[in-house]
Each structure stands twice: as structure tokens, then as C-alpha cells.
């Protein structure tokens, strides 16, 4: 019996719940995803106020880095624990860890405490993201899954748009500590709904030992990679001793990890899943999508504020054309996948539009209007919309049900690492180009600002220096998006090698043609 047939037989043994139950579960999952995505966006807006009260400006970057590190390092571990011991209990645990970290962060009395408590939050966030995707993978047949994962892409876009606005409002009216406390009512609702309504297939508790050595090596390797991409070219020169040491540690740890995983009874990341061509291709495309997306999120508001004179107050709204396009296209792609069971065309379309959007954005200069840049952003957003959730859908469809957690966590991890590399490499190129352009135009004094002047600061500069700075930022943006376009070409080419494998639950039987008209099945039992 094939894995697909086994999964269908397992699902057939359950009973379909009321449609309302499905919607309640999905609402709870969307709230949990919103918690993980919204947090960094809200905190970014509150950071100036936090630093003003707690001090420790020199450690400011660690408030974000500690969260990112903990999220990336814990993601594959949460996925494997869910596979071994049951998805529901592990997911509820991750919500509790996230909420504990939120409470402690809100109570922090100095920057050191805040950094440590943010790491606890990050640990929980890793479980939230992979848990949501793995639970959807467990509950909903792949044929139906596209439209629901499209909703998750909508939640991501909502967090990116609303996060800065919510963060600014909370900080101004309630104080920065409520930027963390706001997670509590949302988390409590998610906990209650998941506990009461989520029912998963009965899972025999595994007696296998957790692969602690593999988990440790992977954590060290991921930590070293993220620190290299975070510190390289900013805190330390790329050729500095500490960066070289981190690279050596990362390479050694990951080589050791591969060796251990090839021999472990229950590996944290089973290497056999990478023998599947589609899974490997989705990992690559997911990495490249993360690389491009978070680079764009970083540089587009900077260009609009510095060159086009936009206000930083509503920074989330500056990305609205890209994020709305991404959300709409993701929902449409998910719905079409549900209707006809076909998906290969979407990575190809997504890759092509992503390359086109980046090359268009690379053409922006000091004369580019907001309407023009908005159209370019919409093209890029459409490309990412075709890719965001399709990569997860195809990756999950490429593995057996027992590996659903590690497939979800691996795909999430590669996207996270891609974003880390994208921000670092595109950022290094951007900064270098800005400094060179400023030096060429006689504005070297502004170079030390590291290309972070806002509209108000620019207005105070002499006209010649301001024009030189705006030209430099446009040049830096041009270089960064050209690099992004070149990287995106790899994903576009990779998409042509994706094999159209029928989605489980989407066989040729006539009933499948009307699958969109019915609610997905959930197998009742205890987690």
C-alpha cells in the first residue's frame, strides 16, 4: 500500500465533524499563526520607547536576534516532537511557552532580561508556526489544503500590514509593555479553542529516544549560520576572526549533524525525505522566497521614506501593494488547487513573476513615482503569493503522514534561513553601494548614518547633500534588487523540474471533482 493510499484509508475510518468545528479549529490556528507573525512587527515599532526606558542601546539588535535564533533553532525540534508524541499536546505546549515568554518580556526590568525573555518567546514561536502547518497537514487532505493554507498567507500579510500600526497605537496609549501583554488574550482564546475542538487521529506514543545529539548539533549549526548572517558586515567585518570562527563552527556542526542523522533511529530531520525530488525542490524554492521576501520588506520602506519622502509612521501601509497582491493571489492559487488538483504551474508562474518584479524594482530611481513603485511591488507580491503556501503544500504531499511534522518544520526552517541570508547579503550590498555613491558625490559625512535617515532628518540636510543621499539610496536599492532578481532566477528554473504528483485525496474518482463543495474531514480521537 502506498503512503497516499494508507492516508486515505486512515481518513476514511473517521467521521466528518460539523462544518462549524472545522472553521473553529482553523480560526484557532490562524490566531496562533497571527501571534507568531505579529510579535516582531509590533515590537519593532515599540523599540525606541523600550530603549528609552531600559537603556542598553548597544544591545538593541539582540532583542530581535535572540527571538530569531530561538525560533529557527527550535522549529525542527518542535516538528519532530509532534511526529513522535502527538501534535495537539506539543502545539498547546508551544502556545504556553510563547505566552510565558510574552509575560516575562513585558515584566523585563533591563535589556539583558528582555533579550533572555525574548528567546523564550522565540522558542514558543517556532512551535506555533510549524504546529499550525503540520496540524493542517494532518486534518485536511492535500486537495483541500491549498485554500486553507492560502488563508495562512493572508494572516501573514495582515500581520505585516497591521503590526506596525498596532504596535504604534499600543505603545502610545498603553505603554510598551502591552506590546507583549496583548498576546495573552489572543493566546488564551487559541488555547481554549484548540483544547475544546481540535481532535486528531489517535497516535501511539513513541518509545523511541529523542535524537538529542542531532538536535544539539543542528541547534549549534543554525545558531552559527544566523549569527554569521546577522553580524557579518555590520557588527564585524566579513573577514574578522569571529566570523571565520562562526563559519567553521557552523560547517563542523552541520557536517556532524548529517553524520548523526544517517545513523539515528528517530532522526530530528530524516535525510530520506530529501530523496524526494519535489520535497528538495520545495526546500530550495522556499529558501529563495524567504531570501527575496524579507529583503524586499527591509528595503522598500527605506526607499519610499528616503527617496520618495513617505512618512515612517505608517510604514506597514507602504508595503500594501505587495502584501495585498500576495494575499489575493495566494487565496486564488489555493482555491484553484482545490478545484482541479493541479499545482505545477504555480511555482513556475510565481518564479517568473518574482524575477520580473525584482527586475522592475531594480529600475527605480529618484524620479520614480509612488504609483509606479506600487505597481512593481504588486508584481513581486503576486509572484510570492503563488509560492508562499504552494511550497508547503507540495512538500507535505511528498512525504508519508508520519513525517508530516518534520516536513513542515524543514520547509519553515529553510524559509527562515533564506530570510536571514537575504537580509544580510542584500543589506551588505546595499550599504556598500550607498557608501560608494555618497563618497563619489561628496556626502561622505552622511555615510556613517548607514543609510537610515528618515524624511524628517533628510529635510534638515543641505539640498546638495540630500540629493546625493537620495541618489545613493536609489543606487543601493538598484543593486540589492538586481541581486535578488539573479537569486530568484534559480527558483524559477527549479520550478520547471517539479513533478506533478496527484494530491492525496484527489484521485480520479468523480467525487473528487466536487470536493470543494464539502468540508474536509477530521478524524476524531484523542491527541
C-alpha positions, 0 to 999 in steps of 0.5 A: 500500500502506498503512503497516499493510499494508507492516508486515505484509508486512515481518513476514511475510518473517521467521521466528518465533524460539523462544518462549524468545528472545522472553521473553529479549529482553523480560526484557532490556528490562524490566531496562533499563526497571527501571534507568531507573525505579529510579535516582531512587527509590533515590537519593532515599532515599540523599540525606541520607547523600550530603549528609552526606558531600559537603556542598553542601546548597544544591545538593541539588535539582540532583542530581535536576534535572540527571538530569531535564533530561538525560533529557527533553532527550535522549529525542527525540534518542535516538528519532530516532537509532534511526529513522535508524541502527538501534535495537539499536546506539543502545539498547546505546549508551544502556545504556553511557552510563547505566552510565558515568554510574552509575560516575562518580556513585558515584566523585563526590568533591563535589556539583558532580561528582555533579550533572555525573555525574548528567546523564550518567546522565540522558542514558543514561536517556532512551535506555533508556526510549524504546529499550525502547518503540520496540524493542517497537514494532518486534518485536511487532505492535500486537495483541500489544503491549498485554500486553507493554507492560502488563508495562512498567507493572508494572516501573514500579510495582515500581520505585516500590514497591521503590526506596525500600526498596532504596535504604534497605537499600543505603545502610545496609549498603553505603554510598551509593555502591552506590546507583549501583554496583548498576546495573552488574550489572543493566546488564551482564546487559541488555547481554549479553542484548540483544547475544546475542538481540535481532535486528531487521529489517535497516535501511539506514543513513541518509545523511541529516544529523542535524537538529542545529539542531532538536535544539539548539533543542528541547534549549534549549526543554525545558531552559527549560520544566523549569527554569521548572517546577522553580524557579518558586515555590520557588527564585524567585518566579513573577514574578522576572526569571529566570523571565520570562527562562526563559519567553521563552527557552523560547517563542523556542526552541520557536517556532524549533524548529517553524520548523526542523522544517517545513523539515528533511529528517530532522526530530528530531520530524516535525510530520506525525505530529501530523496524526494525530488519535489520535497528538495525542490520545495526546500530550495524554492522556499529558501529563495522566497524567504531570501527575496521576501524579507529583503524586499520588506527591509528595503522598500520602506527605506526607499519610499521614506528616503527617496520618495519622502513617505512618512515612517509612521505608517510604514506597514501601509507602504508595503500594501501593494505587495502584501495585498497582491500576495494575499489575493493571489495566494487565496486564488492559487489555493482555491484553484488547487482545490478545484482541479488538483493541479499545482505545477504551474504555480511555482513556475508562474510565481518564479517568473513573476518574482524575477520580473518584479525584482527586475522592475524594482531594480529600475527605480530611481529618484524620479520614480513615482509612488504609483509606479513603485506600487505597481512593481511591488504588486508584481513581486507580491503576486509572484510570492503569493503563488509560492508562499503556501504552494511550497508547503503544500507540495512538500507535505504531499511528498512525504508519508503522514508520519513525517508530516511534522518534520516536513513542515518544520524543514520547509519553515526552517529553510524559509527562515534561513533564506530570510536571514541570508537575504537580509544580510547579503542584500543589506551588505550590498546595499550599504556598500553601494550607498557608501560608494555613491555618497563618497563619489558625490561628496556626502561622505559625512552622511555615510556613517548614518548607514543609510537610515535617515528618515524624511524628517532628518533628510529635510534638515540636510543641505539640498546638495547633500540630500540629493546625493543621499537620495541618489545613493539610496536609489543606487543601493536599492538598484543593486540589492534588487538586481541581486535578488532578481539573479537569486530568484532566477534559480527558483524559477528554473527549479520550478520547471523540474517539479513533478506533478504528483496527484494530491492525496485525496484527489484521485480520479474518482468523480467525487473528487471533482466536487470536493470543494463543495464539502468540508474536509474531514477530521478524524476524531480521537484523542491527541 
